[in-house]
Amino acid sequence: MRVQEQESVPSSTAQFEDKAYKEWSSKVLSDHAKTTVDLNTAIRTVKDLKNTVRKSIRETRQVINVWNNYNNEYGKACKRLARRLSECKQREELVKLIHDNKDRIVKNHMHPTK
């Protein structure tokens, strides 16, 4: 007799449970779809950010290379300038030495010692 009592559940209760299940199921599917869209958007954003960061790193490396090349060339130019300045200073000292000793050289040349 108990089996018959369970089968005689009022139809309004069964319809309510069926409607509640359908609403719950629909909500779960809707939430899943929204979560999927949000997740795909987040993944796209992360990929875009990753590409932006990679581009920035590439550009930074290029700037570093340009700076290093400039710095190396600047160092070479400074060394060449220092060498030229040293050569000029040596020439000036030589000219001064010659000028200071010119009279003595001319005198010795004109009147050689025996």
Phi, psi and omega in degrees: 000329179297324181297320180293324180296320180293324181286342183265033177295135180304141185295331180295323178293316179296319179294321179297314180296321179294317179294317179298318179295317180296318178296314179299314181298317179297319179295318179298314180295319179296314178299320179297316180297316179296317178298320179297315179298314179298318180295316178296322177296316179297318179296316178298318179297316179297318179297317178297316178298318178300316179296321178296316180295317178299318179297317179297319178296316179299314180295322178296318178297322178296317178297318178298317179297317178299315179298314180298318178297315178300313182298317178296314180294322178297318178298317178297317180297319178297318179295318178297318179296316179299319179294317179295320178297320178296317178297319178297317180296318178297318179297316178299317178297321178294316178298317179297318179297317179295315180298315180296329184257006183301312181299317180295319180295313179299315180299316180290329180286321180286323180236078180297145177279149183282000000 
